[in-house]
Amino acid sequence: MKSQNICVLGGGGFVGSHLLPLLAARGHRIRVATSRRERCKPLFVLPGVDVVEADIHDPAALHALCTRMDAVINLVGILHEHQPGDYERAHVELPRKLLAACLACGVPRLLHMSALGAEAGSKSRYQQTKAAGETLVLAAAGATAFRPSVIFGPGDRFLTMFAELLRLAPVVPLAGAHARFQPVFVGDVARAFADALDRPEASARSYDLCGPDIYTLAELLRLTAATLGLRRSVLPLGDTASYWFARLMELKPGAKLMTRDNFYAMQSDNVCAGARPPGGSTALASVIGYLKEAGPRSAYMAFRTRAGR
């Protein structure tokens, strides 16, 4: 396994927190770009990791980040827009600028985080823009795109959010209850990215990333409740009620539980149909115990980390 110089965008996020230790353990030298260095304190102790502050949307900064790199990994993505155009900026404009920087600097490999369900014809702007970014990236000979279903694991914003909700409410109205997902463990996602660096045959293609089991959203919620030892009633909402529930949640300040764009995305099954990388996948039921640690104290510690304290 050859040691490489790797630049990672979005390395301070959920997937990055699992990928960076794996890359460091394999002896790679890693440059992590972030808008605020203090947010990435847990990465400071990793061997061979250099965390630098940079505006990743500035072409000149991207050129500097990509200089003398053997590979670049783009993990940047947003689930919700704070203002119109955020999806395009993160999912289309950034990959376009990053690809130009890689070509200018002669970077031979670009690994890109796309999303399962990314389709130009989707009604969801999230899925439309993810599809556009993936198409741009795959135009490069040395590029690989990964299309995960919902990702679970310690630090996730999916099952952990449901766990927090279930702790508060005895009855949970659930929009999109019958939407189907094939959740993939974050460790498997990290391994797929790391392994691709040593697999030339992974160039110029995309891979779906899924776990072994398919669940409806309602089943995931009930499994979460059972894991936490909670007796909860899940109230599935029909399509019309789900739409208006999502519209109502958009009005909520702060972090969004759901938006209309999420509702549109859930109109199609989020399960694997395309090529998948070699290797096994981790069953959700075998590791879901991490949710027992995702209580108020862990949320408090997460807030402290984000605040740089």
Secondary structure, 3 states (H helix, E strand, C coil): CCCCEEEEECCCCHHHHHHHHHHHHCCCEEEEEECCHHHHHHHCCCCCEEEEECCCCCHHHHHHHHCCCCEEEECCCCCCCCCCCHHHHHHHHHHHHHHHHHHHHCCCEEEEECCCCCCCCCCCHHHHHHHHHHHHHCCCCCEEEEEECCEECCCCCCHHHHHHHHHHCCEEEECCCCCEECCEEHHHHHHHHHHHCCCHHHCCEEEEECCCCCEEHHHHHHHHHHHCCCCCEEEECCHHHHHHHHHHHHCCCCCCCCCHHHHHHCCCCECCCCCCCCCCCCCHHHHHHHHHHCCHHHHHHHHHHHCCC
